Amino acid sequence: MVWIQIKKYRYLMMMGLLLIVVGGLWSWLTHSHHFPIRHIKVEATYQKVTQQELTQAITPYLQKSFFGLPVNALKQRILQIAWIDDVMVQRIWPDTVHIRFTEQVAVVRWGHQALFNPQGELFFPASDTFPQDLPILSGPAGMERQIFRTYREMDQILTVVDLRIAQVKVSHRYAWTVRLNNGSELILGKEKPIRRLKRFIAVHDQLFADHARVAESIDLRYPDGLAVRWQ
């Protein structure tokens, strides 16, 4: 029994010494004066993200050593830049950090607050960086993705008659209004907006046989017809 206790005691001492040695070695390796980071390699197009934004994000982390650099924390910090979609951070021996990021692609505006990417995800860059001439969507909070999906379906339907959507509004009563790129406004109301849009497509060629005429608004809320106000 005594021999077993002595053996156990020696084992614990050895493990303790090993932890001290490993901890000391790691402290030495991660000290900023040992193995400093000397080079930053960045792969990016810089369409919307500025070098200044990136520099501000990464500079606090460059005081770390090569081994002490918190790669995941740095990655998360870079992802906080609104126009960045994805980022890769990699250490390259002996003194280089490689950063590669891709930027968000904006396809639609959500009011004046945000943008949609092609996956239907909202992101929130500064409004003065918004691209010009994007379609604009607006509606009640919580309906963002639903409105985006319906907009995509409607826009695809309209390509049959060579029209595109400039704006979609959904009122607080859930009534849909669509403004087209030719200036016409489609009033679709609350019930079955896709079906009503398809009714517009069905009569489009007949309605606009005279290509010189442009409709100011087309009210499709009637069960068996529509009302047109001409410019």
N, C-alpha and C positions, 0 to 999 in steps of 0.2 A: 504494500500500500504506500509506504514512504517513497519507494523507488518510482512509482507511478506519479506521485505528486511532484517529485523533483523533475521528472521528465516533462511533465506538464508545465512546470514553472520555467524550465529552460526554453521550451517551445514558445511560451508567451513572451519571454525576453527577446528571443530571436525575431519574432514577428514585430515586436515593438521597435527593435533596432532597424529592421528592414523598412518599416513605415517612416521612421525618422530619416533614413538615408534617401528613400524615394521622395519624401516631401522636400528635403533639402535640395535634391537634384532638380525637382520640378520648379522650386522657387528660383533656383539659379537660372534655369532655362528660360523661365517666363519673365525674368527681370528685364526691363526695357533697355538696359545697357548691354545685354547679351543677346546676340542674334537680332539686331534691330531690323526693322522693315525699311528697305532703301528704295524700292521701286514699286510703283503702282501701274499696272497695265489695265487699261479700260477699253472695252469693245462696245461701241454704241454709235448710234446715228445722230443723236442730239437734235431730233426734230422739235421736241417740245421741252425736254429736260435740258437745263443749262449746266455747264461745267461748274458754275458757282454753286448751284444747288447740291450737286454731287460732292463737291469739295467740302461744303459745310457739313454734309452728312457723315463723311468718312474720316475727316481730320481728327476728331477725338480718339478714334480707334487706332490711329497710326502711332500713338505713343506707346503702344504695347510692343512686346517682342514678337518675333516670328511665331514662336510656339504659344505665346500668351494671347494671340489675337482671338477674340470670341467671334468666330465665323458666323454662327447663327444670329447672334445679336446684331452684327454689322449688316447681315442680309435683311433682317427685319427693319433696321433703321433706314436702309436704302428704299425698301418697299413703302415707307411712309411718304416718299415723294409721289405726289398724286398722279403724275403722268407715267410712272413706271408700272409695268404690268408684271414682269418677272425678272429675277436677278439670280446670277450665279456668282458666288464668291469662293475663290480657291487660293490656297497657299502654294507657291512654287518655290522649292528649295533653291538657294538658301535664304533669299531676302526679298522675295517678290510676292505681291498680292495681285491676283488676276480677277477683275470684275467685268462681267458681261451682263448687260441688261437689255430688255426689249421694252418698248414704249407702248402705252395704250393706243388703240385705234378708236377714234370717236366716229360713230355712225349717225347718232341722233342726239339732240338736246332734250333734257328734261327741264322745262322751264328755263329759269335763269340760274339754277342751282347746281346742275350736274349734267353729266354726259353718259350715254350708253355706249358700251363696246359691242362688237358683233355677237358676243355670247349673251347679251341682255343683262349685263352687270353694270351697275351704276358706279361711277367714280367722280370725285369732287375736286377738280383743279380750280385754280383761280379763274373767274369768269372772263378776265381779259385775255386768257389763253385759249378760249373756245374757238374752234374753227368757224369760219363764216359759212353761211348758206346751208347749214344742216337743217333737216326737218326738225320741227319743234313739237314735242308732246307735252301735254299737261293734263292733270286730273287729280282726283282725291288721293290723299296719302294712303299707301297700302296697295294701290292699284298699278303701281309703276310697271311691274313685269307683265301683268295682264294687258295693259295698254300697249306696251312694246310689242308683245307677241301678235296682238290684233293688228297693230300698225303694219308689221311685216307681212301679214297675210293680205291685208288690204292693198298694200303697195304692189305686191306681186299680182294681184287680180287686175289692177289698173294698167299694168304693162300691156295688156291685150289691146287697149285703145290708146297706147302710147302716152299715158299720163302718169304722173308721179305725185306723191303726197308732199305738201309743203308744211302742213300743220294738222295736228289732231288735238281736239279739245274734248274732254269729258267733264261735264258739269258736276256739281255736288249732288245733283239728282240722277247722275249716271246717264245723261243724254249725250250722244256722240255727234260731233260736228267735224267734218274733214274739209280742209282747204287744199285745193289742187295747185299744181305748179303753173296752171294757166290763169289762176286768179279766181276760179269758180269755187263756190262753197257748197258742199253737200251736207244737208241736214238729215241725219239718220235717226235721231231720237234714241229712245232707251231700248226698244225691242228689236232684236235680231239685226244688228248693224251690218253684219257680213251679207246676210240675205238681201237687205235693201241696197247695198252697194252692187251686188250682182244684178239686181233689177235695173240699176242705172246702166251697167255695162250692156245689158240686153237691148236697151233702146238708144244707146249712145249714137250709133251711126245714123239712125233715122232722125234723132233729135238735132244732130249737128250736121245734117246734110249740107246746109249753108255754112261753109267754113268761115265766113266772115262774121258770123254771129257768135258772141261769147256770153255765156250765162253768168249772171252775177251770183245767183243762188239757185239750188235745186232742192226742193223739199220732198223727201222720199218717205215721209211718215204716213202717207195715205195708204190704206190697205190694197188698193187696186190701181194706183196711179201715182202721179207726181205733179208738182207745181214748179214752174220755171219763172224766174225773174231775170229778164234779159238786161244786159248792160246798155 
